Amino acid sequence: MSMPPFGDETGHEAVSSETPPEPRSRGPRRGAETAAEPGFLESLVAFLRPRVSHSLREEIAEALTRPETEASGFTPNERLLLGNILQLHDVRVEDVMVPRTEIQGIAASATLAELMARFEETGHSRMPVYDEGLDDPLGMVHIRDVIGHVTRAALCFRHEEGEADAPVRSALDLGRVDLAHTIADLGLLRQILFVPPSMHAAELMQRMQASHIQMALVIDEYGGTDGLVSLEDILEMVVGDIEDEHDDDEALVTHSGDGVFYADGRADLDEVREVVGADFDVTGHEEDADTIGGLVVNALGRMPAPGEVVEVVAGFEIEVMDADPRRVKRLRIVRFPEGAAAELDG
């Protein structure tokens, strides 16, 4: 079944896309995610509601433009969070969504065994479920519901002697769990939101809070699936990357040989220099950026587009492999052959 065009299904009219604001060049340091505890989301949603006066936003925006040396009442971390919140007011769903090609979903015909293996493979706690393909979404499944089903199916009860009317739960018997049942048969599907790419991210966050549904599929005007957005994706616009115990702890900087290196945009400059070598000299840039991604953003004065090349460190060129309106994701660092840099300068 294909999703119908927008307007009838979601109750939200599609509006024309606007160019999203350029994100700040420096992301929040780790530890900022603690702001996303109970109470923070409610306050953030309240601030983004239309009834908050424009004058309040303008006053905060004006205060943030003052030099940090002037008394503004905000700590550096508060300035960063408030700046990100103000930018979020103009960001659209299409700017934060996971693109269709990167959606990790599962068919309703998959078995319980396949579903459990898929959760183990992806490390996600929620996953969209579809019929024939991503353009036929049925809902989503939560790992908590899967664990609950397996536990209930594996429960064994015994009767204590003289206590015929009081069954006592004993150990779990996982052999009682039928792993051949399909997702469609299990009855574990939850609702998922369907939203247009032009919807404001702040509006989607309000819908998620009101409906208690933390995942949405982004559907185009023809009913096709464009991408996926979770509440975490939106919150990361404010507090930075939220890493949990399931996120891969892979090296952020790798050497592929022949003077070519690949780096995650979040990699610290010290970490990049440690892998690339002491000749990757960022002296003079430490005050402007902590990460390699921030270094590129500061050099350009804006968010880069994939394919752009920057020569900000002598003897090296940095190519943007992947980036979106929020952050620089992946970079390629190439060391010039000996003498090449001097020839270019000449």
KOLLUMPA-183367 format. One record per atom (N, C-alpha, C): x, y, z; residue number from 1. Coordinates in steps of 0.02 Angstrom, whole numbers, plus 50000, padded with zeros to 5 digits. Example, Ala and Ser with C-alpha at 12.3 -4.5 7.8 and 13.67 -1.06 7.14 Angstrom:
    xx    yy    zz   n
 50660 49716 50390   1
 50615 49775 50390   1
 50660 49835 50390   1
 50642 49888 50354   2
 50684 49947 50357   2
 50645 50002 50394   2
END
This chain:
    xx    yy    zz   n
 50042 49941 50000   1
 50000 50000 50000   1
 50044 50061 50000   1
 50032 50108 49955   2
 50073 50168 49951   2
 50041 50221 49995   2
 50084 50263 50023   3
 50059 50318 50064   3
 50027 50371 50019   3
 49970 50399 50040   4
 49937 50451 50000   4
 49977 50515 50003   4
 49967 50560 49954   5
 50001 50624 49956   5
 49982 50662 50019   5
 50023 50713 50036   6
 50012 50748 50099   6
 49953 50795 50095   6
 49930 50813 50155   7
 49873 50858 50161   7
 49816 50819 50192   7
 49794 50763 50158   8
 49740 50723 50185   8
 49763 50680 50242   8
 49824 50650 50236   9
 49846 50601 50286   9
 49871 50634 50349   9
 49909 50687 50343  10
 49941 50716 50401  10
 49906 50776 50429  10
 49864 50808 50389  11
 49832 50869 50412  11
 49878 50929 50409  11
 49938 50920 50380  12
 49985 50975 50373  12
 49995 50991 50300  12
 49987 51054 50283  13
 49998 51074 50214  13
 50072 51081 50202  13
 50094 51057 50144  14
 50164 51065 50126  14
 50177 51138 50111  14
 50233 51163 50133  15
 50252 51232 50119  15
 50317 51232 50083  15
 50332 51287 50049  16
 50392 51289 50008  16
 50454 51284 50052  16
 50506 51252 50025  17
 50568 51243 50062  17
 50604 51309 50066  17
 50637 51320 50122  18
 50679 51378 50131  18
 50750 51355 50145  18
 50799 51397 50129  19
 50868 51379 50143  19
 50878 51379 50218  19
 50899 51323 50248  20
 50907 51320 50320  20
 50965 51364 50342  20
 50963 51390 50403  21
 51018 51432 50427  21
 51081 51391 50435  21
 51138 51425 50426  22
 51201 51390 50433  22
 51213 51375 50506  22
 51230 51312 50523  23
 51242 51294 50593  23
 51304 51329 50619  23
 51311 51329 50685  24
 51371 51357 50715  24
 51431 51315 50696  24
 51488 51347 50692  25
 51547 51311 50669  25
 51576 51266 50723  25
 51558 51278 50786  26
 51585 51236 50839  26
 51528 51200 50872  26
 51532 51134 50877  27
 51480 51095 50909  27
 51491 51093 50983  27
 51439 51076 51021  28
 51445 51072 51094  28
 51492 51017 51114  28
 51526 51027 51169  29
 51571 50976 51194  29
 51531 50918 51222  29
 51563 50860 51226  30
 51529 50803 51256  30
 51511 50819 51327  30
 51454 50795 51347  31
 51429 50811 51413  31
 51368 50856 51407  31
 51362 50890 51350  32
 51304 50933 51340  32
 51240 50894 51335  32
 51244 50829 51319  33
 51183 50790 51312  33
 51145 50781 51377  33
 51179 50797 51434  34
 51144 50791 51497  34
 51086 50840 51502  34
 51087 50890 51458  35
 51032 50938 51459  35
 50967 50906 51437  35
 50970 50849 51402  36
 50911 50818 51374  36
 50877 50772 51424  36
 50879 50789 51489  37
 50847 50750 51540  37
 50775 50775 51547  37
 50732 50739 51585  38
 50663 50760 51594  38
 50659 50833 51615  38
 50616 50871 51582  39
 50608 50941 51596  39
 50638 50985 51543  39
 50693 50964 51514  40
 50726 51003 51461  40
 50684 51004 51398  40
 50658 50946 51378  41
 50618 50943 51316  41
 50556 50985 51322  41
 50522 50981 51380  42
 50461 51020 51389  42
 50476 51095 51385  42
 50531 51116 51415  43
 50550 51187 51413  43
 50567 51208 51342  43
 50602 51165 51306  44
 50621 51181 51238  44
 50560 51187 51193  44
 50513 51140 51199  45
 50452 51143 51159  45
 50412 51206 51175  45
 50408 51223 51240  46
 50371 51283 51259  46
 50402 51346 51229  46
 50468 51348 51227  47
 50502 51407 51200  47
 50489 51414 51125  47
 50482 51357 51090  48
 50475 51359 51018  48
 50402 51369 50995  48
 50355 51370 51042  49
 50285 51379 51023  49
 50273 51450 50998  49
 50225 51458 50953  50
 50213 51524 50923  50
 50197 51579 50973  50
 50169 51560 51032  51
 50149 51613 51078  51
 50209 51648 51112  51
 50269 51617 51105  52
 50328 51651 51130  52
 50341 51712 51086  52
 50345 51770 51115  53
 50349 51832 51076  53
 50414 51836 51037  53
 50408 51869 50979  54
 50467 51880 50938  54
 50517 51924 50974  54
 50491 51969 51016  55
 50536 52014 51052  55
 50583 51976 51099  55
 50557 51922 51130  56
 50599 51882 51174  56
 50655 51849 51134  56
 50637 51820 51076  57
 50688 51789 51034  57
 50739 51841 51011  57
 50714 51900 50993  58
 50759 51953 50970  58
 50806 51975 51026  58
 50780 51979 51087  59
 50821 51999 51143  59
 50876 51948 51156  59
 50858 51884 51153  60
 50908 51832 51163  60
 50959 51832 51107  60
 50935 51839 51045  61
 50980 51840 50988  61
 51028 51899 50993  61
 51003 51957 51015  62
 51045 52016 51021  62
 51098 52005 51076  62
 51077 51973 51131  63
 51124 51961 51186  63
 51180 51913 51164  63
 51163 51866 51120  64
 51212 51817 51098  64
 51263 51848 51050  64
 51246 51905 51020  65
 51293 51937 50974  65
 51346 51977 51011  65
 51335 51990 51075  66
 51385 52027 51113  66
 51447 51984 51124  66
 51505 52014 51127  67
 51566 51976 51142  67
 51560 51942 51210  67
 51591 51883 51215  68
 51587 51845 51277  68
 51617 51884 51335  68
 51660 51932 51320  69
 51691 51971 51373  69
 51642 52019 51406  69
 51588 52036 51369  70
 51537 52080 51398  70
 51490 52039 51442  70
 51463 52072 51492  71
 51417 52038 51537  71
 51350 52027 51502  71
 51333 51963 51491  72
 51269 51947 51460  72
 51228 51901 51503  72
 51258 51875 51556  73
 51223 51829 51600  73
 51223 51758 51577  73
 51255 51743 51519  74
 51256 51675 51491  74
 51327 51646 51496  74
 51331 51584 51516  75
 51395 51548 51513  75
 51408 51529 51441  75
 51470 51512 51423  76
 51484 51491 51354  76
 51440 51434 51331  76
 51427 51385 51374  77
 51385 51328 51354  77
 51313 51350 51344  77
 51289 51396 51387  78
 51221 51421 51379  78
 51214 51461 51314  78
 51265 51499 51297  79
 51264 51537 51234  79
 51258 51490 51175  79
 51296 51435 51178  80
 51295 51386 51124  80
 51226 51354 51117  80
 51197 51332 51174  81
 51132 51299 51172  81
 51078 51348 51148  81
 51078 51409 51173  82
 51028 51457 51152  82
 51034 51474 51078  82
 51096 51479 51054  83
 51105 51492 50983  83
 51077 51436 50940  83
 51089 51374 50962  84
 51064 51317 50925  84
 50987 51314 50927  84
 50958 51332 50984  85
 50885 51332 50991  85
 50855 51383 50943  85
 50884 51442 50940  86
 50859 51494 50895  86
 50863 51472 50822  86
 50916 51437 50804  87
 50923 51412 50736  87
 50872 51357 50721  87
 50858 51317 50772  88
 50810 51262 50762  88
 50742 51287 50740  88
 50725 51348 50759  89
 50659 51375 50742  89
 50648 51379 50666  89
 50703 51381 50627  90
 50697 51388 50554  90
 50718 51326 50516  90
 50739 51274 50551  91
 50762 51212 50518  91
 50702 51169 50500  91
 50705 51138 50441  92
 50651 51095 50418  92
 50670 51021 50424  92
 50620 50979 50422  93
 50629 50907 50430  93
 50680 50880 50380  93
 50678 50904 50318  94
 50723 50878 50267  94
 50796 50893 50283  94
 50809 50941 50328  95
 50877 50958 50346  95
 50906 50910 50399  95
 50863 50875 50435  96
 50887 50833 50490  96
 50874 50758 50478  96
 50836 50742 50426  97
 50816 50672 50417  97
 50874 50628 50395  97
 50868 50564 50412  98
 50912 50513 50384  98
 50886 50498 50315  98
 50928 50503 50263  99
 50902 50492 50194  99
 50878 50421 50183  99
 50835 50413 50134 100
 50805 50348 50119 100
 50858 50292 50112 100
 50914 50308 50080 101
 50965 50257 50067 101
 50997 50231 50131 101
 50990 50268 50186 102
 51021 50248 50249 102
 50971 50223 50301 102
 50907 50218 50282 103
 50857 50193 50328 103
 50867 50118 50340 103
 50868 50098 50402 104
 50874 50028 50420 104
 50807 50004 50446 104
 50769 49970 50402 105
 50704 49945 50420 105
 50700 49870 50411 105
 50640 49843 50416 106
 50631 49771 50410 106
 50561 49756 50384 106
 50554 49703 50346 107
 50490 49684 50317 107
 50446 49650 50369 107
 50381 49659 50363 108
 50334 49628 50410 108
 50335 49552 50404 108
 50360 49526 50348 109
 50363 49454 50337 109
 50424 49422 50371 109
 50468 49463 50399 110
 50528 49437 50433 110
 50507 49400 50496 110
 50545 49349 50514 111
 50530 49309 50573 111
 50557 49344 50636 111
 50535 49319 50693 112
 50559 49345 50757 112
 50635 49337 50761 112
 50660 49281 50738 113
 50732 49270 50739 113
 50768 49322 50697 113
 50741 49336 50638 114
 50772 49386 50593 114
 50767 49456 50623 114
 50712 49470 50657 115
 50703 49535 50688 115
 50755 49546 50744 115
 50764 49495 50786 116
 50812 49500 50840 116
 50883 49508 50813 116
 50898 49472 50759 117
 50965 49479 50729 117
 50974 49549 50699 117
 50920 49577 50672 118
 50924 49643 50643 118
 50937 49696 50696 118
 50903 49690 50753 119
 50915 49736 50808 119
 50988 49731 50832 119
 51013 49670 50836 120
 51083 49661 50857 120
 51130 49692 50806 120
 51114 49686 50743 121
 51157 49712 50689 121
 51159 49788 50689 121
 51101 49820 50697 122
 51097 49893 50691 122
 51111 49930 50756 122
 51096 49898 50813 123
 51105 49932 50876 123
 51050 49983 50892 123
 50997 49984 50851 124
 50942 50031 50863 124
 50892 50001 50912 124
 50853 50045 50943 125
 50799 50022 50987 125
 50731 50023 50952 125
 50726 50061 50898 126
 50665 50064 50858 126
 50682 50052 50785 126
 50635 50023 50748 127
 50647 50009 50678 127
 50582 50013 50639 127
 50581 50048 50582 128
 50520 50049 50541 128
 50506 49981 50510 128
 50443 49965 50504 129
 50421 49902 50474 129
 50381 49918 50412 129
 50395 49882 50358 130
 50361 49895 50295 130
 50332 49830 50266 130
 50289 49837 50216 131
 50258 49780 50183 131
 50302 49757 50125 131
 50293 49785 50066 132
 50333 49766 50009 132
 50399 49805 50005 132
 50400 49864 50032 133
 50459 49906 50029 133
 50449 49969 50071 133
 50498 50013 50071 134
 50495 50073 50112 134
 50437 50119 50094 134
 50411 50112 50033 135
 50354 50153 50013 135
 50288 50125 50037 135
 50291 50068 50073 136
 50231 50037 50102 136
 50241 50028 50177 136
 50251 50082 50214 137
 50264 50076 50286 137
 50202 50054 50325 137
 50214 50014 50376 138
 50160 49989 50418 138
 50162 50017 50489 138
 50221 50038 50510 139
 50230 50062 50578 139
 50302 50052 50599 139
 50312 50042 50664 140
 50379 50028 50688 140
 50375 49976 50744 140
 50432 49946 50759 141
 50436 49897 50812 141
 50490 49919 50860 141
 50478 49910 50926 142
 50524 49932 50978 142
 50555 49870 51010 142
 50620 49873 51023 143
 50655 49816 51052 143
 50626 49797 51120 143
 50599 49846 51156 144
 50570 49831 51221 144
 50510 49785 51214 144
 50469 49795 51162 145
 50411 49752 51151 145
 50433 49682 51131 145
 50488 49677 51093 146
 50514 49612 51073 146
 50538 49573 51135 146
 50575 49607 51179 147
 50599 49574 51240 147
 50540 49552 51283 147
 50489 49595 51287 148
 50430 49577 51326 148
 50395 49515 51298 148
 50389 49511 51232 149
 50357 49453 51201 149
 50397 49389 51214 149
 50463 49393 51205 150
 50505 49334 51217 150
 50501 49312 51289 150
 50501 49359 51335 151
 50498 49342 51406 151
 50432 49308 51423 151
 50376 49336 51399 152
 50311 49305 51413 152
 50306 49235 51384 152
 50332 49226 51323 153
 50329 49160 51291 153
 50372 49109 51327 153
 50426 49132 51359 154
 50473 49086 51391 154
 50457 49072 51464 154
 50409 49108 51492 155
 50393 49099 51562 155
 50365 49029 51576 155
 50388 49000 51630 156
 50362 48935 51653 156
 50334 48944 51723 156
 50279 48909 51737 157
 50249 48912 51803 157
 50244 48842 51832 157
 50252 48839 51897 158
 50244 48775 51932 158
 50199 48786 51993 158
 50171 48732 52020 159
 50127 48737 52078 159
 50163 48708 52139 159
 50166 48749 52191 160
 50195 48724 52254 160
 50147 48673 52285 160
 50176 48625 52318 161
 50135 48573 52350 161
 50089 48605 52402 161
 50025 48592 52395 162
 49975 48621 52440 162
 49954 48691 52421 162
 49982 48716 52367 163
 49965 48784 52344 163
 49940 48781 52272 163
 49889 48738 52260 164
 49866 48726 52192 164
 49840 48789 52159 164
 49814 48835 52198 165
 49785 48895 52169 165
 49836 48952 52165 165
 49898 48939 52181 166
 49948 48993 52180 166
 50008 48972 52138 166
 50003 48976 52072 167
 50061 48958 52030 167
 50120 49004 52043 167
 50179 48976 52041 168
 50240 49013 52055 168
 50283 49014 51992 168
 50308 49072 51974 169
 50350 49078 51914 169
 50418 49047 51928 169
 50441 49007 51881 170
 50507 48977 51887 170
 50552 49005 51832 170
 50607 48972 51817 171
 50655 48997 51769 171
 50625 49002 51699 171
 50655 49045 51657 172
 50634 49052 51588 172
 50657 48992 51547 172
 50614 48971 51502 173
 50632 48917 51455 173
 50628 48946 51385 173
 50685 48967 51358 174
 50685 48999 51293 174
 50666 48951 51237 174
 50667 48887 51251 175
 50646 48838 51202 175
 50572 48843 51186 175
 50534 48877 51229 176
 50463 48886 51218 176
 50448 48942 51169 176
 50498 48982 51151 177
 50488 49039 51107 177
 50490 49017 51034 177
 50437 49031 50997 178
 50433 49012 50926 178
 50465 49068 50885 178
 50526 49058 50865 179
 50563 49109 50827 179
 50540 49113 50754 179
 50496 49067 50733 180
 50473 49067 50663 180
 50414 49114 50652 180
 50384 49139 50706 181
 50329 49186 50699 181
 50353 49249 50662 181
 50311 49275 50618 182
 50330 49336 50582 182
 50310 49398 50622 182
 50340 49454 50603 183
 50324 49517 50637 183
 50249 49531 50631 183
 50221 49516 50573 184
 50149 49528 50562 184
 50106 49488 50610 184
 50130 49429 50630 185
 50091 49385 50674 185
 50099 49404 50748 185
 50152 49439 50765 186
 50168 49451 50835 186
 50124 49505 50867 186
 50097 49550 50827 187
 50056 49604 50854 187
 50096 49655 50893 187
 50157 49668 50871 188
 50200 49714 50907 188
 50208 49782 50874 188
 50172 49792 50818 189
 50180 49855 50781 189
 50155 49915 50821 189
 50194 49968 50820 190
 50174 50031 50850 190
 50163 50082 50794 190
 50127 50135 50811 191
 50115 50189 50763 191
 50179 50226 50748 191
 50182 50255 50689 192
 50237 50298 50669 192
 50208 50360 50637 192
 50241 50416 50645 193
 50216 50478 50615 193
 50236 50483 50542 193
 50194 50515 50502 194
 50210 50528 50432 194
 50208 50604 50422 194
 50263 50632 50399 195
 50269 50705 50394 195
 50299 50725 50327 195
 50285 50785 50304 196
 50315 50810 50241 196
 50385 50837 50254 196
 50427 50837 50204 197
 50496 50863 50214 197
 50498 50937 50230 197
 50445 50974 50213 198
 50445 51046 50224 198
 50424 51066 50295 198
 50402 51018 50336 199
 50381 51034 50404 199
 50441 51059 50444 199
 50428 51108 50488 200
 50480 51133 50532 200
 50498 51079 50584 200
 50562 51073 50597 201
 50585 51023 50646 201
 50555 51037 50715 201
 50548 51100 50733 202
 50519 51118 50797 202
 50447 51095 50802 202
 50410 51101 50747 203
 50340 51078 50746 203
 50337 51002 50753 203
 50382 50966 50721 204
 50383 50894 50727 204
 50399 50873 50798 204
 50445 50909 50830 205
 50462 50893 50899 205
 50401 50901 50944 205
 50361 50953 50932 206
 50300 50963 50970 206
 50251 50905 50959 206
 50244 50883 50897 207
 50200 50827 50881 207
 50224 50763 50916 207
 50289 50753 50916 208
 50316 50693 50948 208
 50302 50693 51022 208
 50310 50751 51054 209
 50297 50755 51125 209
 50223 50744 51140 209
 50179 50772 51099 210
 50107 50766 51111 210
 50082 50695 51098 210
 50110 50661 51048 211
 50086 50594 51029 211
 50125 50538 51063 211
 50181 50554 51095 212
 50225 50503 51125 212
 50251 50454 51073 212
 50259 50478 51012 213
 50287 50438 50957 213
 50352 50472 50936 213
 50408 50437 50944 214
 50473 50469 50936 214
 50507 50452 50870 214
 50469 50429 50821 215
 50497 50415 50755 215
 50447 50437 50702 215
 50473 50466 50648 216
 50430 50489 50593 216
 50463 50471 50527 216
 50421 50451 50479 217
 50444 50442 50411 217
 50428 50505 50371 217
 50475 50526 50331 218
 50466 50586 50290 218
 50440 50564 50222 218
 50380 50586 50204 219
 50346 50563 50144 219
 50339 50620 50094 219
 50357 50607 50031 220
 50353 50660 49981 220
 50281 50667 49956 220
 50271 50714 49909 221
 50203 50730 49886 221
 50171 50674 49847 221
 50211 50625 49825 222
 50183 50568 49787 222
 50173 50507 49831 222
 50186 50513 49895 223
 50176 50457 49941 223
 50238 50414 49951 223
 50294 50432 49921 224
 50355 50394 49930 224
 50393 50414 49992 224
 50432 50369 50019 225
 50471 50382 50079 225
 50537 50416 50061 225
 50547 50475 50089 226
 50608 50514 50076 226
 50662 50502 50129 226
 50640 50493 50192 227
 50688 50486 50246 227
 50654 50470 50311 227
 50693 50472 50364 228
 50669 50454 50431 228
 50698 50504 50481 228
 50657 50523 50530 229
 50679 50569 50583 229
 50659 50541 50650 229
 50706 50543 50698 230
 50691 50524 50766 230
 50696 50585 50811 230
 50668 50581 50870 231
 50673 50637 50917 231
 50746 50652 50932 231
 50787 50600 50935 232
 50859 50610 50948 232
 50891 50653 50894 232
 50871 50643 50831 233
 50899 50682 50776 233
 50886 50757 50787 233
 50826 50773 50811 234
 50809 50844 50822 234
 50846 50872 50882 234
 50849 50833 50936 235
 50883 50857 50996 235
 50957 50868 50983 235
 50986 50828 50938 236
 51057 50836 50923 236
 51071 50903 50889 236
 51019 50933 50859 237
 51027 50999 50830 237
 51042 51050 50885 237
 51020 51035 50946 238
 51028 51082 51001 238
 51088 51064 51045 238
 51093 51001 51065 239
 51144 50982 51114 239
 51204 50947 51083 239
 51204 50936 51017 240
 51259 50900 50986 240
 51247 50825 50985 240
 51295 50787 50959 241
 51287 50715 50952 241
 51274 50683 51019 241
 51222 50641 51022 242
 51205 50604 51082 242
 51228 50532 51072 242
 51282 50513 51104 243
 51308 50446 51095 243
 51287 50403 51154 243
 51265 50342 51139 244
 51247 50296 51192 244
 51291 50234 51187 244
 51275 50184 51229 245
 51317 50125 51231 245
 51315 50083 51168 245
 51268 50098 51123 246
 51262 50060 51061 246
 51299 50092 51003 246
 51322 50155 51012 247
 51357 50188 50958 247
 51426 50157 50949 247
 51446 50148 50887 248
 51511 50118 50872 248
 51567 50163 50897 248
 51616 50132 50930 249
 51674 50168 50955 249
 51733 50156 50908 249
 51724 50174 50845 250
 51775 50163 50795 250
 51824 50221 50794 250
 51883 50209 50765 251
 51933 50262 50759 251
 51905 50318 50716 251
 51913 50380 50738 252
 51887 50437 50701 252
 51934 50459 50646 252
 51996 50438 50649 253
 52046 50456 50598 253
 52082 50393 50577 253
 52085 50380 50511 254
 52119 50320 50486 254
 52166 50338 50429 254
 52217 50298 50420 255
 52268 50308 50368 255
 52258 50255 50315 255
 52246 50276 50253 256
 52235 50228 50199 256
 52297 50218 50155 256
 52351 50251 50172 257
 52413 50244 50134 257
 52423 50300 50083 257
 52485 50307 50059 258
 52503 50357 50008 258
 52484 50428 50028 258
 52491 50443 50092 259
 52478 50511 50115 259
 52405 50531 50116 259
 52360 50482 50117 260
 52288 50495 50118 260
 52260 50472 50185 260
 52220 50515 50216 261
 52189 50499 50280 261
 52115 50516 50276 261
 52075 50479 50315 262
 52004 50492 50319 262
 51987 50509 50392 262
 51946 50561 50401 263
 51930 50583 50468 263
 51856 50598 50476 263
 51830 50578 50533 264
 51763 50599 50552 264
 51766 50673 50570 264
 51714 50710 50552 265
 51714 50781 50566 265
 51718 50798 50640 265
 51701 50749 50683 266
 51702 50761 50755 266
 51771 50750 50786 266
 51819 50726 50747 267
 51885 50710 50773 267
 51920 50772 50799 267
 51948 50767 50860 268
 51986 50823 50887 268
 52048 50837 50845 268
 52068 50899 50842 269
 52127 50917 50804 269
 52190 50882 50829 269
 52194 50873 50895 270
 52251 50837 50924 270
 52252 50764 50900 270
 52192 50734 50895 271
 52188 50665 50872 271
 52208 50659 50798 271
 52187 50708 50758 272
 52205 50709 50687 272
 52281 50715 50680 272
 52311 50760 50718 273
 52383 50770 50713 273
 52421 50708 50736 273
 52395 50674 50785 274
 52428 50613 50810 274
 52432 50560 50756 274
 52379 50554 50715 275
 52377 50504 50662 275
 52412 50528 50599 275
 52399 50589 50579 276
 52427 50616 50517 276
 52502 50630 50523 276
 52521 50659 50579 277
 52592 50675 50589 277
 52601 50746 50615 277
 52660 50759 50642 278
 52674 50824 50672 278
 52673 50880 50621 278
 52681 50863 50556 279
 52680 50916 50505 279
 52609 50942 50492 279
 52559 50910 50520 280
 52491 50936 50515 280
 52485 50991 50569 280
 52510 51048 50553 281
 52519 51103 50602 281
 52458 51149 50600 281
 52420 51148 50654 282
 52360 51190 50659 282
 52371 51249 50705 282
 52434 51267 50716 283
 52450 51324 50758 283
 52413 51386 50733 283
 52380 51420 50779 284
 52342 51479 50761 284
 52268 51465 50751 284
 52250 51402 50746 285
 52179 51384 50735 285
 52146 51355 50798 285
 52188 51341 50850 286
 52160 51308 50909 286
 52106 51348 50944 286
 52111 51415 50939 287
 52061 51457 50972 287
 51995 51458 50935 287
 51997 51440 50871 288
 51937 51445 50829 288
 51899 51379 50823 288
 51933 51323 50833 289
 51902 51258 50821 289
 51934 51205 50865 289
 51894 51158 50887 290
 51918 51100 50924 290
 51924 51038 50880 290
 51883 51036 50827 291
 51879 50976 50785 291
 51900 50992 50714 291
 51914 50940 50675 292
 51934 50949 50606 292
 51875 50977 50565 292
 51814 50957 50582 293
 51756 50985 50548 293
 51749 51059 50562 293
 51759 51078 50626 294
 51756 51148 50644 294
 51810 51189 50610 294
 51868 51159 50600 295
 51923 51193 50566 295
 51902 51212 50495 295
 51870 51165 50460 296
 51849 51178 50391 296
 51794 51232 50389 296
 51746 51227 50435 297
 51691 51276 50437 297
 51718 51346 50450 297
 51766 51352 50496 298
 51794 51417 50511 298
 51835 51444 50453 298
 51868 51400 50417 299
 51909 51422 50360 299
 51865 51451 50305 299
 51806 51420 50295 300
 51760 51442 50242 300
 51713 51498 50265 300
 51701 51500 50330 301
 51652 51548 50356 301
 51581 51526 50346 301
 51571 51462 50330 302
 51504 51434 50318 302
 51509 51358 50317 302
 51451 51326 50314 303
 51451 51253 50308 303
 51471 51234 50237 303
 51517 51187 50229 304
 51540 51167 50162 304
 51491 51119 50129 304
 51498 51112 50065 305
 51460 51063 50026 305
 51505 51004 50010 305
 51477 50944 50003 306
 51518 50886 49984 306
 51557 50901 49920 306
 51620 50883 49919 307
 51662 50894 49861 307
 51706 50955 49866 307
 51691 51000 49912 308
 51733 51060 49920 308
 51801 51041 49948 308
 51852 51077 49926 309
 51921 51065 49949 309
 51947 51129 49982 309
 51978 51120 50040 310
 52005 51176 50079 310
 52079 51164 50091 310
 52119 51216 50084 311
 52190 51213 50100 311
 52203 51262 50158 311
 52190 51238 50218 312
 52196 51280 50278 312
 52258 51262 50318 312
 52285 51201 50308 313
 52346 51179 50341 313
 52400 51172 50288 313
 52456 51205 50298 314
 52510 51204 50249 314
 52532 51133 50234 314
 52537 51116 50169 315
 52559 51050 50149 315
 52505 50999 50143 315
 52442 51019 50154 316
 52386 50972 50152 316
 52326 51004 50117 316
 52285 50962 50087 317
 52219 50984 50065 317
 52167 50940 50098 317
 52111 50971 50116 318
 52058 50935 50151 318
 51996 50937 50107 318
 51972 50878 50088 319
 51912 50873 50046 319
 51853 50851 50088 319
 51797 50884 50079 320
 51735 50866 50114 320
 51702 50808 50078 320
 51700 50751 50110 321
 51669 50691 50080 321
 51594 50688 50093 321
 51574 50710 50153 322
 51503 50706 50171 322
 51488 50762 50220 322
 51433 50797 50208 323
 51412 50851 50252 323
 51339 50865 50240 323
 51306 50893 50290 324
 51237 50915 50282 324
 51231 50984 50314 324
 51172 51014 50314 325
 51166 51082 50342 325
 51182 51086 50416 325
 51188 51028 50450 326
 51202 51029 50521 326
 51276 51024 50537 326
 51312 50980 50502 327
 51381 50967 50521 327
 51421 50937 50464 327
 51486 50940 50472 328
 51532 50906 50427 328
 51540 50835 50453 328
 51526 50786 50411 329
 51526 50717 50434 329
 51592 50681 50420 329
 51617 50686 50359 330
 51676 50647 50341 330
 51721 50688 50295 330
 51787 50681 50306 331
 51836 50720 50269 331
 51892 50675 50244 331
 51923 50695 50190 332
 51983 50662 50165 332
 52041 50711 50169 332
 52094 50691 50200 333
 52153 50734 50208 333
 52209 50705 50165 333
 52236 50746 50121 334
 52288 50724 50075 334
 52351 50765 50086 334
 52407 50731 50099 335
 52471 50765 50107 335
 52502 50776 50038 335
 52522 50838 50025 336
 52555 50853 49962 336
 52623 50818 49959 336
 52644 50795 49900 337
 52711 50767 49894 337
 52763 50819 49914 337
 52821 50795 49936 338
 52873 50841 49957 338
 52890 50889 49900 338
 52892 50952 49917 339
 52908 51003 49867 339
 52848 51030 49830 339
 52792 50993 49831 340
 52733 51016 49795 340
 52704 51079 49825 340
 52702 51081 49893 341
 52674 51140 49926 341
 52715 51202 49910 341
 52782 51194 49909 342
 52825 51251 49894 342
 52814 51275 49823 342
 52804 51228 49776 343
 52792 51247 49707 343
 52726 51285 49700 343
 52676 51262 49738 344
 52611 51297 49736 344
 52617 51368 49762 344
 52657 51375 49817 345
 52666 51441 49845 345
 52704 51487 49797 345
 52751 51455 49758 346
 52790 51494 49711 346
 52747 51513 49652 346
END
